[in-house]
Amino acid sequence: ELGDIRCLALEKVAESLELPCKYYKLGCPEIFPYYSKLKHEGICIYRPYNCPYAGSECSVVGDIPFLVAHLRDDHKVDMHTGCTFNHRYVKSNPREVENATWMLTVFHCFGQYFCLHFEAFQLGMAPVYMAFIRFMGDETEARNYSYSLEVGANGRKLIWEGTPRSIRDSHRKVRDSHDGLIIQRNMALFFSGGDRKELKLRVTGRIWKEQQNPDANMCIPN
C-alpha cells in the first residue's frame, strides 16, 4: 500500500503485463494489457447477468441457464413455452399502488428466454399500469427480436410494438424510460368494464424474430 505515492517502476511493469479477462471461465477468450483489461471487463459480453426479477433486491448473478432455474425455483416465476401469450391481470382496488405490484412471466421461444413484466406504479399523481418485455441475453442479440402487446375492450384497443430490451438494462431503467405499453388508470378501468371498481386487464402479445438485424446504431430511450 503506497497511498498517494506513485511507483513508476510498478506502473511500467503493469503496462507490460498481458492477462486474460476475468470471465475467461465463462467463455471469454480475450487477453489484454493490464489497463485495457479493466476497461474491457466492464463491458465484456461474457460477464454474468443480474437476476431480472423485479420487486425485490435480488443479488443473484449468473449465466442465462442458471438464472432461468433461479427464477423458476427461488422466485416461483411462471414459465411458458411459445411466442404468443395471453396475460390476465386482476386487482380489487386499482387506486392503490403505494405497494407497487410486479408480475413476471418467462417465455421460451426461438431457443431464447424472454421476461414479460407487468406492474402498477405511480406516474406523477396518477397510478398507471405498464407491460414490457426484456430479453435474457445481450443487447446485440435482443435486436434480433420484436414484440407486440395489446390490451383492449368495449371497442377500444391500445397496441405497443417494439424491440425487447436486454436484461443488461435494469427493470427500473426500462420502466422509467416508458419503453413499453403504458395504460392510464381511466383507460384501464374502461377496459375492465363493469362498475369500474375492479381492474380486469387482459394483455395479449407476440414475440417474433426479425429477418435481418436492425441498424446497429439504433436509438433506444434512456
C-alpha positions as CSV (number, residue, x, y, z in Angstrom):
1,E,0.0,0.0,0.0
2,L,1.7,3.2,-1.2
3,G,-1.1,5.6,-0.5
4,D,-0.9,8.6,-2.9
5,I,2.7,7.9,-3.9
6,R,3.1,6.6,-7.4
7,C,5.6,3.9,-8.3
8,L,6.6,4.4,-11.9
9,A,8.5,1.1,-12.0
10,L,5.5,-0.9,-10.9
11,E,3.3,1.1,-13.4
12,K,5.7,0.1,-16.2
13,V,5.5,-3.5,-15.1
14,A,1.7,-3.3,-15.1
15,E,1.7,-1.8,-18.6
16,S,3.8,-4.7,-19.9
17,L,1.5,-7.4,-18.4
18,E,-1.0,-9.2,-20.6
19,L,-3.7,-11.0,-18.7
20,P,-6.8,-13.0,-19.6
21,C,-10.2,-11.4,-19.0
22,K,-11.5,-12.4,-15.5
23,Y,-14.5,-14.0,-17.2
24,Y,-12.4,-16.5,-19.2
25,K,-14.0,-19.4,-17.3
26,L,-17.4,-18.1,-18.7
27,G,-16.0,-18.3,-22.3
28,C,-14.2,-15.0,-23.0
29,P,-11.0,-15.8,-25.0
30,E,-9.5,-12.3,-24.9
31,I,-6.1,-11.3,-23.5
32,F,-5.4,-7.7,-22.7
33,P,-2.7,-5.3,-21.4
34,Y,-3.5,-4.7,-17.7
35,Y,-5.2,-1.3,-18.0
36,S,-7.2,-2.3,-21.1
37,K,-8.3,-5.4,-19.3
38,L,-10.1,-3.4,-16.6
39,K,-12.0,-1.4,-19.2
40,H,-12.9,-4.5,-21.2
41,E,-14.3,-6.3,-18.2
42,G,-16.9,-3.6,-17.6
43,I,-18.5,-4.3,-21.0
44,C,-17.5,-8.0,-21.6
45,I,-20.4,-9.9,-23.2
46,Y,-19.5,-12.9,-21.1
47,R,-19.9,-11.1,-17.8
48,P,-22.7,-12.6,-15.6
49,Y,-26.2,-11.2,-15.7
50,N,-28.1,-9.8,-12.8
51,C,-31.3,-11.5,-11.8
52,P,-34.1,-9.8,-13.7
53,Y,-36.7,-10.4,-11.0
54,A,-38.4,-7.1,-10.0
55,G,-39.9,-6.0,-6.7
56,S,-37.1,-7.2,-4.5
57,E,-33.4,-6.6,-4.2
58,C,-32.1,-9.9,-5.5
59,S,-28.3,-10.0,-5.7
60,V,-28.0,-13.3,-7.6
61,V,-25.9,-13.2,-10.8
62,G,-25.1,-15.9,-13.3
63,D,-25.4,-17.0,-16.9
64,I,-28.8,-17.4,-18.5
65,P,-29.5,-21.1,-17.8
66,F,-28.6,-20.5,-14.2
67,L,-30.9,-17.5,-13.9
68,V,-33.8,-19.3,-15.6
69,A,-33.5,-22.1,-13.0
70,H,-33.2,-19.5,-10.2
71,L,-36.3,-17.7,-11.4
72,R,-38.3,-20.9,-11.5
73,D,-37.1,-22.5,-8.3
74,D,-36.4,-19.5,-6.0
75,H,-38.9,-16.8,-7.2
76,K,-41.5,-19.3,-8.4
77,V,-42.0,-17.5,-11.7
78,D,-44.4,-18.9,-14.2
79,M,-42.6,-20.5,-17.2
80,H,-44.3,-20.8,-20.6
81,T,-43.2,-22.2,-24.0
82,G,-44.3,-20.4,-27.1
83,C,-44.1,-17.0,-28.8
84,T,-47.7,-15.8,-28.1
85,F,-49.3,-15.2,-24.8
86,N,-52.5,-14.0,-23.0
87,H,-51.7,-12.4,-19.7
88,R,-54.6,-11.6,-17.2
89,Y,-54.2,-9.0,-14.5
90,V,-56.8,-8.5,-11.8
91,K,-56.7,-6.1,-8.9
92,S,-59.5,-5.5,-6.5
93,N,-58.6,-1.8,-5.8
94,P,-57.0,-0.1,-8.8
95,R,-56.5,3.1,-6.9
96,E,-53.9,1.7,-4.5
97,V,-50.4,1.4,-6.0
98,E,-48.4,2.5,-2.9
99,N,-47.1,-1.0,-2.6
100,A,-46.3,-1.5,-6.2
101,T,-47.4,-4.7,-7.8
102,W,-45.0,-6.6,-10.0
103,M,-45.7,-9.7,-12.1
104,L,-43.1,-11.6,-14.1
105,T,-43.6,-14.4,-16.6
106,V,-40.8,-16.1,-18.5
107,F,-41.3,-17.3,-22.1
108,H,-39.1,-19.7,-24.0
109,C,-39.2,-19.4,-27.8
110,F,-36.7,-19.4,-30.7
111,G,-34.3,-21.1,-28.3
112,Q,-34.2,-17.9,-26.1
113,Y,-35.8,-16.7,-22.9
114,F,-37.9,-13.5,-22.6
115,C,-39.3,-11.8,-19.4
116,L,-42.8,-10.3,-19.5
117,H,-43.1,-7.6,-16.9
118,F,-46.5,-6.1,-15.8
119,E,-46.7,-3.7,-12.9
120,A,-48.6,-0.8,-11.3
121,F,-46.7,2.3,-10.3
122,Q,-47.2,6.0,-9.6
123,L,-46.6,8.3,-12.5
124,G,-46.8,11.9,-11.1
125,M,-50.1,11.9,-9.1
126,A,-51.8,9.1,-11.0
127,P,-51.4,5.3,-11.0
128,V,-50.6,3.7,-14.3
129,Y,-50.0,0.2,-15.5
130,M,-47.2,-0.9,-17.7
131,A,-46.2,-4.0,-19.6
132,F,-42.9,-4.6,-21.4
133,I,-40.6,-7.4,-22.4
134,R,-36.9,-7.9,-21.7
135,F,-34.6,-10.3,-23.5
136,M,-32.5,-12.7,-21.4
137,G,-29.3,-12.1,-23.2
138,D,-27.0,-9.4,-24.6
139,E,-28.3,-6.2,-26.2
140,T,-26.9,-7.1,-29.6
141,E,-28.9,-10.4,-29.6
142,A,-32.0,-8.6,-28.3
143,R,-32.2,-6.6,-31.6
144,N,-32.9,-9.8,-33.5
145,Y,-36.4,-9.9,-32.0
146,S,-39.5,-7.7,-31.8
147,Y,-42.7,-8.0,-29.8
148,S,-46.2,-6.5,-29.6
149,L,-48.5,-6.0,-26.7
150,E,-52.2,-5.4,-26.9
151,V,-54.9,-4.5,-24.4
152,G,-58.5,-3.5,-25.1
153,A,-62.2,-3.9,-24.6
154,N,-65.5,-2.1,-25.4
155,G,-64.5,-1.3,-28.9
156,R,-61.2,0.3,-27.9
157,K,-57.6,-1.0,-28.2
158,L,-54.1,0.0,-27.2
159,I,-51.2,-1.6,-29.1
160,W,-47.4,-1.4,-28.4
161,E,-44.7,-2.7,-30.7
162,G,-41.0,-2.6,-30.0
163,T,-37.7,-4.4,-29.6
164,P,-37.1,-6.1,-26.2
165,R,-34.5,-4.5,-24.0
166,S,-31.7,-6.7,-22.7
167,I,-31.7,-7.6,-19.0
168,R,-28.4,-5.7,-19.0
169,D,-30.7,-2.7,-18.7
170,S,-32.3,-2.8,-15.2
171,H,-36.0,-3.2,-14.8
172,R,-36.2,0.3,-13.3
173,K,-34.3,1.8,-16.2
174,V,-36.7,0.3,-18.7
175,R,-39.8,1.3,-16.7
176,D,-38.6,4.9,-16.1
177,S,-37.9,5.3,-19.8
178,H,-41.6,4.4,-20.5
179,D,-40.3,1.9,-23.1
180,G,-43.4,-0.3,-23.2
181,L,-47.2,-0.4,-23.1
182,I,-48.5,2.2,-20.6
183,I,-52.2,2.2,-19.6
184,Q,-53.6,5.2,-17.8
185,R,-55.9,4.3,-14.9
186,N,-59.0,5.8,-16.6
187,M,-58.4,3.6,-19.7
188,A,-57.6,0.6,-17.5
189,L,-60.9,1.0,-15.8
190,F,-62.7,1.4,-19.1
191,F,-61.1,-1.8,-20.4
192,S,-62.2,-3.5,-17.2
193,G,-65.9,-2.8,-17.8
194,G,-68.5,-3.4,-15.1
195,D,-68.7,-0.9,-12.4
196,R,-65.1,0.3,-13.0
197,K,-64.2,-0.5,-9.4
198,E,-62.2,-3.6,-10.1
199,L,-59.2,-3.9,-12.5
200,K,-59.5,-6.7,-15.0
201,L,-57.0,-6.4,-17.8
202,R,-56.1,-8.9,-20.4
203,V,-52.8,-8.3,-22.2
204,T,-52.1,-10.4,-25.3
205,G,-48.8,-10.4,-27.0
206,R,-46.5,-11.9,-29.6
207,I,-42.7,-12.3,-30.0
208,W,-41.1,-12.8,-33.4
209,K,-37.7,-13.0,-34.9
210,E,-36.6,-10.3,-37.4
211,Q,-35.3,-11.4,-40.7
212,Q,-32.3,-9.0,-40.5
213,N,-30.5,-7.2,-37.7
214,P,-31.7,-3.6,-37.2
215,D,-29.2,-0.8,-37.6
216,A,-26.5,-1.3,-35.0
217,N,-26.7,2.4,-34.2
218,M,-30.5,2.4,-33.4
219,C,-31.6,4.7,-30.7
220,I,-33.4,3.5,-27.6
221,P,-34.9,5.6,-24.7
222,N,-32.6,6.4,-21.8
